[in-house]
Amino acid sequence: MREPTTFDFRNSWWGHALHSPRIEMRRGPQTWWKRLLRRAPASFAYLTCMGHSTPRPREGDILLVPMQSGKTARYEVIDIRWLCDPRDMFDVKRADFRGYEPPAGDA
């Protein structure tokens, strides 16, 4: 298994950017145990977006994404599709939230 690569999108430039990032909601699977106990499956939020980068991210890689709050979120790529034109373009179908990056002054 390879080590995940971190892609920092806090600063964007031509050929290295995320486009239209959105937070989506989805329910987890309904299990017989949850059905028996009459509990709803857990919901979770994930990121979807398109982007450009060379090299392109792969499943398991980490994306650093700036948030409106000023924090930097870490997302793990779960499902990604590479697009052919242009060659550096990708479509992240699902990236799960993995916490925030510590502020620059903290070590």
Phi, psi and omega in degrees: 000136183273158175286139178291145176264142177259127179250117184265109180255021177294326175244124181254150174208174181304122179089001178213088184199157171254144181237135175053052177292135179225147174261122180251158176243143178214149175268145175287176182290147175274121179259162179297327181293316178293323178295318179297318180275000181056046176251139178285146175297149181293145175262152176215153180256149178211163182262139169233144178189171170245159180196175177229135175190144172233117000288163179276146176295154175235171177302135181097344179286163182251134175251128173264119188236126177289140179253162179298334180288350183097348177281163175247120181269147174255128177235135175264128181287122179257316182222123182220145176238131176271135180258156188267335185222105002282164188292339182268007184269144178217161179233109179277114179277329179202127173224121185273141180293132181235020177109186181249150173288142176294151177302157187302328182282343182274143177241000000 
